């Protein structure tokens, strides 16, 4: 932090600036305070010379909206600016945003204080950023906001402070004609080649960032600066100094081919399965950094509102102090402030570590001289210039002369008048490193592909022929309509509007995956945040994903992931079923509904009061199971039982209410009841919860959930569960049997041949259903138990609370394979789903989805949807579900649905 300078704004709405936090190419950040409430804020204020450019202003505001949408977890929520009219009349209102102040150090400053981060800290840093990227990429967007200056290290985890190319810019310059030139600090091979950016581009930059945090240097530093881009595009990264456990993951992120890079969710899972917040509990920063963060917090709390005279002299005056050497890159022009700053005096020798103090400002965090960092001149390309420590001049090859930066050309309207005392040019750009020879990109001499957005056209300057080999990214009118690159497959965050690309490139091929990496989803559907969370989900005819919630039922096209309709009649409905070939059946709390699959319109409606007139007030329980057009369910209603006629001379007793319960079979195609049979009422309110565990030609076998048993039934069972057999045609109860020592809660299933499979203690045992004769037993793992097995042809797939998944032969019980999902922690056993071909087994639990080859148990890939990370609590709360059809599995986590290809 530094003291305010004379030309720094003093007021930002309700906040009063206290000190400079740090600065970047396009903005300065201030620590500020609301003097009325005492609330501290981190203000990001655009540089005035850039704020005057309309396209910059629009883009800045768009990135602020992105930050607002991502608020929560590792992104500080925006603060109400208050009354901005309080800005003094003689000061121009700056372009700024406010977020809650969190004591934290920029990553580059942390590296300069304590050197490279240890492995645990690296994992937390990478997992936290990957969690944010996972949220961004789930929306089909790209962040482009990663750089050592945009990542802060706080006591409880990392924070991201930039949400687009402006925030992560290595240099930004207003150019004649209202144009804006922005050079990104971290580049990717596809940008160097003039190709479009994608979610995989963010992963490459994350790899660069983690390598820098692990080593204090960037991984493509060896060699002349003029060959920097060639090394990024062609050479293998130098990762020898990266901890061995993380080397492969970072190398995968730095793959030249974007299709070979892992997803953000995969990176987050590999770095911290319990989430960054979970891994960071109890502290994560090395001692020097923890002390520096605490020191910063104490100093911020002690800050008083500075008097005007306490600020540094206005830049450009004769007695202006030299700019600190550690505020710019080696061999690069000095960073320009809103007015010119005098060049360094040259008295201090950067080569001996005596960097010297900036005598014109107060250094709030006095960490002493900063050690030189092990970066070669490619840091001019890879690190923001205000973050690179100086090197001895004689240790570096000469850098090429500075050239105008042209990677991000943003056409705009007329340039606003310059404010007095401010220069027009903004920060000087990095020296340009030569790009590989070759033709310009498809966008013409400007390099990267150009696209048109649905906005009024703005005149663009004539292309600069010299820029054809320097273009990294070219975008037209990105500030208002969104930021579209290349074929339009990915839209960069920062705009609430819709942008369309003009070219007709085909959709990208499904990317190749690395071992353990989830494939690219065919589509992603996000259930609207404005609606209540899903209650049930089901697949209809392999065409629709039907989702019910407290407010409605809705349908999603399984081919595209687009929502087709929503219908309030289906509110609180149970999972949809196919009623013939052309209707969707939904059971709501009061009626059966038959909906049109095209628009959700109610075609038929049967109210329970009409269908079951003799059972007034019938409450229908959850569906117990289904087979073809037949569904089975339980229901109950309350009747008044008259007191018996008293004997002569005796007082009449009181009438009492009694719950009567039934088990039903109902044909949803013919829309008629097949049979009902009276069964014991369950625990209050009285409807027993049944589950069909097997369907045979003559009967159905049913288990009752232990939670719905009455206290008397629990006592009578003596800890053992039972299975009931009901006649398929009449519903008559045929028998009820107990199987060995299987408990009331034991997972149980059966097959059409009359064999039951039940968890008995820590083992899985097979029984002959009609005789209860034990057939075979499979031993489980210690201190664990089996979940509900899944029958698949000659095999039974098993699942255990210890996170072991396996396969045994149905006939003999011989163990075929057993593998771990490698998920830590306890909880219920994973639920199992088979793909349509039965070649792929999907195990879903509260932490992740793990996919196996069903035949031999080979672990194919894992998937985590990090969602909204909460530093103060659990990162992942909702359990995963998997629904399979054809060659696709739909993975659900609360509101998010991903359609993955499977064999």
ZAMARGU-4260 file (C-alpha; in steps of 0.2 Angstrom, whole numbers, plus 5000, padded with zeros to 4 digits):
<rodrens>
0) 5000/5000/5000 | 5005/5018/4997 | 4999/5035/5003 | 4987/5044/4992 | 4994/5056/4979
5) 4988/5073/4976 | 4979/5069/4960 | 4970/5054/4967 | 4951/5055/4970 | 4946/5057/4988
10) 4928/5052/4988 | 4920/5037/4980 | 4901/5039/4984 | 4899/5035/5002 | 4917/5030/5004
15) 4933/5040/5008 | 4949/5035/5000 | 4962/5031/5014 | 4977/5024/5004 | 4982/5016/4987
20) 4981/4997/4988 | 4990/4993/4971 | 4988/4998/4953 | 4987/4989/4936 | 4987/4994/4918
25) 4969/5000/4918 | 4964/5004/4935 | 4971/5009/4953 | 4964/5001/4968 | 4961/5010/4984
30) 4957/5006/5002 | 4942/5016/5007 | 4930/5018/5022 | 4913/5023/5025 | 4915/5036/5039
35) 4897/5034/5044 | 4897/5015/5046 | 4915/5011/5048 | 4914/4999/5033 | 4930/4996/5024
40) 4930/4994/5005 | 4942/4990/4991 | 4939/5003/4977 | 4944/4999/4959 | 4945/5015/4950
45) 4948/5016/4931 | 4963/5027/4925 | 4955/5044/4920 | 4964/5044/4903 | 4956/5027/4899
50) 4939/5030/4907 | 4937/5045/4895 | 4936/5032/4881 | 4918/5026/4879 | 4922/5008/4874
55) 4933/5007/4889 | 4919/5013/4900 | 4907/5001/4894 | 4919/4986/4895 | 4924/4992/4913
60) 4905/4992/4918 | 4902/4975/4909 | 4917/4967/4919 | 4909/4975/4935 | 4893/4966/4931
65) 4902/4950/4929 | 4910/4952/4946 | 4892/4955/4953 | 4886/4939/4945 | 4900/4929/4952
70) 4899/4936/4969 | 4901/4924/4984 | 4914/4912/4989 | 4931/4918/4982 | 4924/4933/4974
75) 4920/4948/4986 | 4902/4954/4983 | 4900/4972/4977 | 4895/4985/4989 | 4881/4999/4988
80) 4891/5014/4982 | 4879/5026/4991 | 4876/5044/4985 | 4888/5047/4972 | 4882/5065/4971
85) 4894/5069/4985 | 4909/5071/4974 | 4915/5089/4975 | 4910/5099/4960 | 4928/5103/4955
90) 4932/5084/4954 | 4927/5073/4939 | 4917/5058/4944 | 4928/5043/4942 | 4923/5026/4935
95) 4924/5014/4949 | 4917/4999/4958 | 4917/4995/4977 | 4919/4978/4985 | 4921/4973/5003
100) 4939/4975/5009 | 4947/4958/5014 | 4965/4959/5021 | 4975/4951/5007 | 4991/4951/4997
105) 4993/4951/4978 | 5001/4935/4973 | 5016/4944/4966 | 5019/4953/4982 | 5017/4937/4992
110) 5030/4928/4981 | 5042/4943/4983 | 5040/4942/5002 | 5041/4923/5005 | 5046/4915/4989
115) 5037/4901/4980 | 5022/4894/4989 | 5022/4877/4997 | 5012/4862/4990 | 4997/4864/5001
120) 4995/4882/4998 | 4997/4879/4979 | 4983/4867/4980 | 4971/4879/4989 | 4976/4893/4977
125) 4973/4883/4962 | 4957/4874/4968 | 4950/4891/4973 | 4953/4899/4956 | 4947/4883/4947
130) 4931/4884/4957 | 4928/4901/4950 | 4932/4895/4933 | 4921/4880/4935 | 4906/4892/4938
135) 4911/4903/4923 | 4913/4889/4911 | 4897/4881/4916 | 4888/4896/4909 | 4898/4893/4892
140) 4909/4908/4896 | 4927/4913/4897 | 4935/4923/4911 | 4951/4930/4904 | 4955/4939/4921
145) 4969/4929/4928 | 4986/4937/4932 | 4997/4938/4947 | 4990/4955/4951 | 4972/4949/4950
150) 4974/4936/4963 | 4974/4940/4981 | 4979/4929/4996 | 4968/4931/5011 | 4969/4922/5027
155) 4955/4910/5023 | 4959/4907/5004 | 4962/4916/4988 | 4952/4930/4980 | 4950/4935/4962
160) 4948/4953/4958 | 4947/4954/4939 | 4934/4947/4927 | 4939/4951/4910 | 4953/4956/4899
165) 4954/4974/4906 | 4957/4969/4923 | 4971/4957/4918 | 4979/4968/4905 | 4997/4970/4905
170) 4995/4987/4897 | 4981/4997/4891 | 4982/5013/4880 | 4969/5025/4873 | 4973/5028/4855
175) 4967/5041/4842 | 4950/5039/4836 | 4942/5033/4852 | 4951/5016/4850 | 4958/5006/4865
180) 4973/4995/4864 | 4975/4981/4877 | 4989/4969/4879 | 4985/4954/4890 | 4999/4948/4902
185) 4997/4929/4900 | 4996/4922/4883 | 4991/4905/4876 | 4996/4896/4861 | 4979/4898/4852
190) 4980/4917/4855 | 4997/4918/4848 | 4991/4908/4832 | 4976/4920/4831 | 4963/4907/4835
195) 4948/4910/4847 | 4949/4908/4865 | 4939/4896/4875 | 4937/4889/4892 | 4953/4879/4889
200) 4962/4896/4887 | 4958/4900/4905 | 4966/4883/4910 | 4982/4887/4901 | 4983/4903/4910
205) 4979/4895/4927 | 4994/4883/4923 | 5005/4898/4920 | 4999/4906/4936 | 5002/4890/4947
210) 5019/4887/4939 | 5023/4905/4944 | 5017/4903/4962 | 5026/4886/4963 | 5043/4893/4957
215) 5043/4912/4957 | 5046/4911/4938 | 5036/4908/4922 | 5038/4891/4914 | 5044/4898/4897
220) 5057/4910/4902 | 5073/4901/4896 | 5079/4910/4880 | 5079/4926/4871 | 5064/4938/4874
225) 5061/4940/4855 | 5057/4921/4855 | 5045/4921/4869 | 5030/4918/4859 | 5038/4904/4849
230) 5042/4895/4866 | 5024/4897/4872 | 5018/4890/4856 | 5030/4876/4853 | 5042/4872/4868
235) 5038/4861/4883 | 5037/4871/4899 | 5051/4871/4912 | 5042/4863/4927 | 5057/4854/4936
240) 5055/4866/4951 | 5036/4863/4953 | 5032/4850/4967 | 5032/4833/4959 | 5014/4829/4965
245) 5007/4844/4955 | 5019/4843/4940 | 5008/4832/4929 | 4992/4842/4933 | 5001/4859/4928
250) 5009/4851/4913 | 4991/4845/4907 | 4985/4863/4910 | 4999/4869/4899 | 4996/4857/4884
255) 4998/4866/4867 | 4982/4858/4861 | 4967/4866/4870 | 4957/4849/4868 | 4970/4841/4879
260) 4968/4852/4894 | 4958/4847/4909 | 4942/4855/4914 | 4941/4868/4928 | 4931/4855/4938
265) 4944/4842/4936 | 4958/4853/4942 | 4948/4858/4957 | 4944/4840/4961 | 4962/4835/4959
270) 4969/4849/4969 | 4957/4848/4984 | 4943/4835/4984 | 4935/4843/4999 | 4936/4860/4991
275) 4948/4875/4993 | 4938/4881/5008 | 4939/4864/5017 | 4957/4862/5014 | 4961/4879/5020
280) 4953/4877/5037 | 4965/4880/5051 | 4976/4892/5040 | 4985/4890/5024 | 4997/4904/5022
285) 5016/4902/5026 | 5020/4911/5042 | 5028/4927/5034 | 5013/4929/5023 | 5001/4927/5037
290) 5010/4940/5047 | 5010/4952/5032 | 4991/4950/5030 | 4988/4953/5049 | 5000/4968/5048
295) 4990/4975/5033 | 4974/4973/5042 | 4980/4982/5058 | 4987/4996/5047 | 4971/4998/5038
300) 4961/4999/5054 | 4973/5012/5060 | 4972/5023/5044 | 4965/5040/5047 | 4957/5051/5033
305) 4973/5059/5025 | 4974/5078/5024 | 4977/5085/5007 | 4995/5090/5012 | 4999/5072/5017
310) 4998/5066/4999 | 5013/5065/4988 | 5018/5080/4977 | 5009/5080/4960 | 5018/5070/4947
315) 5027/5080/4935 | 5034/5093/4947 | 5052/5097/4947 | 5055/5088/4964 | 5045/5073/4960
320) 5053/5057/4967 | 5058/5043/4956 | 5046/5029/4952 | 5050/5013/4962 | 5060/5001/4952
325) 5049/4986/4957 | 5034/4994/4949 | 5039/4990/4931 | 5047/4976/4921 | 5065/4975/4916
330) 5070/4985/4901 | 5052/4991/4899 | 5047/5010/4899 | 5042/5017/4916 | 5024/5015/4920
335) 5015/5031/4917 | 5003/5038/4930 | 4989/5050/4925 | 5003/5063/4923 | 5021/5059/4919
340) 5033/5052/4933 | 5051/5057/4933 | 5063/5043/4928 | 5073/5034/4941 | 5088/5043/4946
345) 5099/5027/4944 | 5108/5029/4961 | 5101/5012/4967 | 5109/4997/4960 | 5095/4984/4957
350) 5107/4971/4954 | 5113/4970/4972 | 5096/4969/4979 | 5096/4987/4986 | 5080/4992/4977
355) 5078/5007/4988 | 5062/5015/4995 | 5050/5026/4986 | 5054/5042/4996 | 5038/5051/4989
360) 5026/5039/4997 | 5023/5030/5013 | 5027/5011/5012 | 5013/5004/5024 | 5020/4986/5023
365) 5039/4988/5026 | 5045/4971/5020 | 5062/4976/5016 | 5071/4974/5000 | 5063/4962/4988
370) 5074/4948/4981 | 5076/4948/4963 | 5064/4935/4955 | 5070/4921/4943 | 5061/4927/4928
375) 5069/4930/4911 | 5064/4943/4899 | 5048/4934/4894 | 5040/4941/4910 | 5038/4956/4899
380) 5025/4945/4890 | 5019/4934/4904 | 5018/4945/4920 | 5010/4962/4922 | 5024/4975/4922
385) 5019/4982/4939 | 5023/4966/4947 | 5039/4960/4941 | 5054/4963/4952 | 5070/4971/4944
390) 5085/4961/4938 | 5102/4966/4935 | 5103/4974/4918 | 5119/4964/4913 | 5110/4948/4916
395) 5097/4949/4903 | 5098/4950/4884 | 5093/4966/4876 | 5074/4967/4873 | 5067/4973/4857
400) 5061/4991/4855 | 5044/4995/4861 | 5030/4994/4848 | 5012/5000/4849 | 5001/4986/4857
405) 4987/4980/4846 | 4981/4964/4853 | 4964/4970/4858 | 4956/4983/4847 | 4940/4990/4853
410) 4931/5003/4841 | 4922/5016/4850 | 4914/5033/4847 | 4923/5050/4848 | 4936/5052/4862
415) 4929/5062/4877 | 4939/5078/4881 | 4955/5074/4891 | 4954/5080/4909 | 4967/5094/4913
420) 4983/5087/4920 | 4981/5069/4912 | 4991/5062/4898 | 4982/5053/4884 | 4993/5038/4881
425) 4991/5028/4897 | 5003/5015/4902 | 5017/5011/4890 | 5015/4994/4882 | 5027/4980/4884
430) 5041/4977/4872 | 5033/4967/4859 | 5041/4949/4856 | 5041/4943/4839 | 5027/4930/4834
435) 5030/4915/4823 | 5031/4919/4805 | 5016/4915/4794 | 5000/4923/4787 | 4989/4934/4797
440) 4974/4926/4805 | 4957/4925/4797 | 4952/4942/4803 | 4965/4950/4790 | 4980/4960/4794
445) 4974/4963/4812 | 4977/4945/4816 | 4963/4936/4826 | 4946/4933/4819 | 4934/4948/4818
450) 4916/4946/4822 | 4901/4958/4821 | 4889/4960/4836 | 4871/4966/4835 | 4876/4984/4838
455) 4877/5000/4828 | 4893/4999/4818 | 4908/5010/4823 | 4922/5015/4811 | 4938/5006/4813
460) 4955/5012/4809 | 4964/5006/4795 | 4974/4990/4799 | 4992/4991/4804 | 5002/4980/4793
465) 5015/4979/4806 | 5002/4971/4818 | 4999/4956/4808 | 5012/4946/4817 | 5008/4954/4834
470) 4990/4952/4835 | 4984/4941/4850 | 4966/4945/4851 | 4955/4956/4840 | 4937/4960/4846
475) 4925/4973/4839 | 4913/4983/4850 | 4915/4971/4864 | 4911/4983/4878 | 4892/4984/4875
480) 4886/4968/4867 | 4897/4955/4875 | 4914/4948/4869 | 4914/4935/4856 | 4929/4927/4849
485) 4931/4916/4833 | 4917/4904/4829 | 4906/4911/4842 | 4907/4895/4853 | 4912/4904/4869
490) 4906/4921/4875 | 4917/4930/4887 | 4908/4936/4903 | 4905/4954/4905 | 4888/4958/4897
495) 4871/4954/4901 | 4866/4955/4882 | 4867/4942/4869 | 4880/4942/4855 | 4880/4933/4839
500) 4895/4929/4828 | 4894/4931/4809 | 4903/4916/4804 | 4896/4899/4801 | 4909/4888/4808
505) 4903/4870/4813 | 4902/4866/4831 | 4919/4861/4838 | 4922/4842/4839 | 4921/4834/4856
510) 4938/4836/4864 | 4949/4822/4868 | 4951/4819/4886 | 4966/4815/4898 | 4965/4799/4909
515) 4953/4804/4923 | 4947/4820/4915 | 4928/4821/4912 | 4924/4823/4893 | 4916/4839/4887
520) 4898/4840/4891 | 4886/4839/4876 | 4876/4852/4884 | 4874/4861/4901 | 4857/4866/4908
525) 4856/4878/4924 | 4839/4877/4932 | 4834/4896/4935 | 4839/4903/4951 | 4822/4913/4951
530) 4813/4896/4954 | 4814/4884/4968 | 4826/4870/4968 | 4822/4853/4959 | 4813/4840/4969
535) 4813/4826/4956 | 4821/4823/4940 | 4817/4809/4927 | 4820/4805/4909 | 4805/4803/4897
540) 4806/4792/4882 | 4825/4797/4880 | 4819/4814/4873 | 4815/4825/4888 | 4822/4828/4905
545) 4807/4832/4916 | 4811/4842/4932 | 4798/4846/4946 | 4800/4859/4959 | 4789/4867/4972
550) 4782/4879/4959 | 4781/4869/4943 | 4786/4855/4931 | 4797/4859/4917 | 4805/4849/4902
555) 4822/4850/4895 | 4826/4844/4877 | 4839/4830/4879 | 4847/4833/4863 | 4851/4852/4866
560) 4849/4855/4884 | 4836/4869/4881 | 4821/4871/4892 | 4805/4868/4881 | 4791/4872/4893
565) 4786/4874/4911 | 4769/4870/4919 | 4763/4876/4936 | 4750/4861/4937 | 4765/4849/4940
570) 4771/4858/4955 | 4778/4846/4969 | 4775/4832/4956 | 4784/4815/4957 | 4796/4809/4944
575) 4788/4809/4926 | 4784/4793/4917 | 4780/4788/4900 | 4761/4786/4898 | 4761/4777/4881
580) 4771/4785/4867 | 4764/4802/4868 | 4760/4808/4885 | 4771/4813/4901 | 4763/4806/4917
585) 4766/4817/4933 | 4759/4813/4950 | 4756/4829/4960 | 4750/4830/4978 | 4732/4831/4973
590) 4730/4823/4956 | 4737/4813/4942 | 4742/4823/4927 | 4745/4818/4908 | 4755/4832/4900
595) 4759/4835/4881 | 4778/4832/4879 | 4778/4847/4866 | 4772/4861/4877 | 4767/4854/4894
600) 4749/4857/4891 | 4737/4846/4903 | 4729/4833/4891 | 4721/4823/4905 | 4718/4826/4924
605) 4712/4814/4937 | 4710/4821/4954 | 4711/4809/4969 | 4694/4815/4976 | 4687/4808/4959
610) 4697/4793/4956 | 4696/4786/4974 | 4679/4793/4979 | 4677/4780/4993 | 4693/4786/5001
615) 4689/4804/5005 | 4705/4814/5009 | 4716/4802/5002 | 4735/4806/5003 | 4745/4798/4990
620) 4763/4793/4995 | 4778/4793/4984 | 4778/4780/4970 | 4785/4763/4975 | 4790/4758/4958
625) 4784/4756/4940 | 4784/4743/4926 | 4777/4748/4909 | 4761/4756/4911 | 4759/4751/4929
630) 4763/4761/4944 | 4763/4755/4962 | 4760/4768/4976 | 4754/4769/4994 | 4741/4780/5001
635) 4731/4783/5017 | 4716/4793/5023 | 4708/4796/5040 | 4692/4788/5045 | 4681/4790/5061
640) 4679/4774/5071 | 4663/4775/5080 | 4664/4770/5099 | 4655/4754/5102 | 4637/4755/5109
645) 4639/4755/5128 | 4632/4742/5140 | 4617/4747/5150 | 4621/4759/5163 | 4638/4763/5155
650) 4644/4780/5147 | 4647/4780/5129 | 4665/4780/5124 | 4673/4793/5112 | 4674/4791/5093
655) 4692/4791/5087 | 4701/4794/5071 | 4710/4780/5063 | 4722/4780/5048 | 4719/4767/5035
660) 4733/4763/5022 | 4733/4755/5006 | 4745/4748/4993 | 4739/4752/4975 | 4742/4747/4957
665) 4737/4759/4944 | 4737/4758/4925 | 4743/4776/4918 | 4739/4772/4900 | 4721/4766/4903
670) 4719/4778/4918 | 4711/4766/4930 | 4715/4757/4946 | 4720/4739/4945 | 4719/4734/4963
675) 4721/4740/4980 | 4725/4730/4996 | 4725/4736/5014 | 4741/4737/5023 | 4747/4743/5040
680) 4747/4762/5042 | 4764/4769/5044 | 4772/4781/5056 | 4762/4798/5058 | 4755/4805/5047
685) 4751/4787/5042 | 4756/4783/5024 | 4769/4769/5023 | 4784/4772/5012 | 4786/4756/5000
690) 4799/4752/4987 | 4797/4738/4975 | 4814/4729/4975 | 4809/4715/4962 | 4796/4712/4950
695) 4792/4694/4945 | 4779/4686/4934 | 4768/4682/4948 | 4772/4694/4961 | 4781/4710/4966
700) 4793/4711/4981 | 4792/4726/4992 | 4802/4734/5006 | 4796/4747/5018 | 4807/4761/5023
705) 4812/4759/5041 | 4808/4778/5044 | 4790/4775/5040 | 4787/4760/5052 | 4778/4763/5068
710) 4786/4761/5085 | 4776/4745/5088 | 4782/4738/5071 | 4800/4742/5075 | 4799/4733/5092
715) 4791/4718/5084 | 4804/4717/5070 | 4818/4715/5083 | 4830/4725/5072 | 4827/4714/5057
720) 4820/4720/5041 | 4807/4710/5030 | 4801/4709/5012 | 4783/4707/5007 | 4776/4698/4992
725) 4760/4705/4983 | 4751/4695/4970 | 4753/4704/4953 | 4735/4702/4948 | 4725/4704/4964
730) 4737/4714/4976 | 4734/4700/4989 | 4748/4699/5002 | 4756/4682/4999 | 4770/4682/5012
735) 4782/4693/5023 | 4799/4686/5026 | 4815/4691/5035 | 4832/4687/5027 | 4846/4682/5039
740) 4852/4697/5050 | 4848/4710/5037 | 4843/4725/5047 | 4828/4737/5045 | 4839/4749/5035
745) 4848/4736/5025 | 4850/4740/5007 | 4840/4726/4997 | 4836/4722/4979 | 4830/4707/4969
750) 4830/4700/4952 | 4817/4692/4941 | 4824/4674/4945 | 4818/4675/4963 | 4835/4680/4971
755) 4837/4694/4984 | 4853/4703/4988 | 4854/4711/5005 | 4867/4720/5016 | 4870/4709/5031
760) 4882/4717/5043 | 4897/4722/5033 | 4894/4709/5020 | 4882/4707/5005 | 4872/4691/5005
765) 4861/4682/4992 | 4846/4673/4997 | 4833/4663/4988 | 4818/4674/4990 | 4804/4661/4993
770) 4813/4650/5005 | 4825/4663/5013 | 4839/4651/5010 | 4857/4659/5009 | 4866/4656/4993
775) 4883/4666/4994 | 4891/4680/5003 | 4903/4694/4998 | 4914/4701/5012 | 4914/4720/5013
780) 4927/4732/5019 | 4930/4735/5037 | 4919/4748/5046 | 4908/4749/5031 | 4892/4742/5024
785) 4884/4739/5007 | 4872/4751/4998 | 4859/4746/4986 | 4867/4734/4972 | 4863/4736/4954
790) 4859/4721/4943 | 4866/4720/4926 | 4865/4704/4916 | 4876/4691/4924 | 4884/4703/4936
795) 4879/4713/4951 | 4887/4730/4954 | 4890/4734/4972 | 4893/4750/4981 | 4900/4752/4999
800) 4900/4766/5011 | 4919/4765/5011 | 4918/4772/4993 | 4922/4755/4985 | 4912/4750/4969
805) 4913/4733/4962 | 4905/4719/4952 | 4901/4701/4957 | 4894/4686/4948 | 4875/4684/4951
810) 4876/4665/4951 | 4891/4662/4962 | 4895/4678/4971 | 4913/4678/4964 | 4921/4695/4965
815) 4925/4701/4948 | 4933/4718/4952 | 4932/4731/4966 | 4939/4749/4964 | 4938/4765/4975
820) 4931/4781/4969 | 4945/4789/4979 | 4933/4801/4988 | 4937/4804/5006 | 4925/4806/5020
825) 4910/4796/5026 | 4891/4796/5021 | 4879/4785/5012 | 4886/4773/4999 | 4887/4780/4981
830) 4872/4777/4970 | 4875/4767/4954 | 4868/4770/4937 | 4872/4760/4921 | 4874/4768/4903
835) 4862/4762/4890 | 4874/4749/4883 | 4878/4743/4901 | 4897/4746/4897 | 4899/4761/4909
840) 4895/4761/4927 | 4892/4778/4935 | 4894/4781/4954 | 4887/4797/4962 | 4889/4803/4979
845) 4889/4819/4989 | 4907/4824/4983 | 4909/4818/4965 | 4904/4807/4950 | 4916/4793/4947
850) 4914/4783/4930 | 4920/4765/4928 | 4921/4753/4914 | 4908/4740/4919 | 4917/4725/4913
855) 4934/4727/4922 | 4932/4742/4934 | 4944/4753/4925 | 4942/4771/4932 | 4938/4781/4917
860) 4935/4799/4923 | 4929/4809/4938 | 4918/4825/4938 | 4914/4838/4951 | 4903/4853/4949
865) 4911/4865/4962 | 4896/4877/4961 | 4897/4892/4973 | 4911/4890/4984 | 4908/4897/5002
870) 4925/4900/5011 | 4916/4899/5028 | 4907/4882/5024 | 4906/4867/5014 | 4910/4870/4995
875) 4899/4856/4989 | 4882/4853/4998 | 4870/4844/4986 | 4873/4826/4981 | 4875/4821/4963
880) 4862/4811/4953 | 4865/4802/4937 | 4852/4797/4924 | 4857/4787/4908 | 4850/4786/4891
885) 4858/4779/4875 | 4876/4785/4875 | 4873/4800/4887 | 4873/4801/4906 | 4865/4817/4913
890) 4873/4822/4929 | 4863/4833/4941 | 4870/4843/4956 | 4855/4853/4963 | 4851/4866/4949
895) 4865/4861/4937 | 4863/4847/4924 | 4878/4841/4913 | 4875/4829/4898 | 4891/4818/4896
900) 4895/4806/4882 | 4898/4788/4888 | 4900/4771/4880
</rodrens>
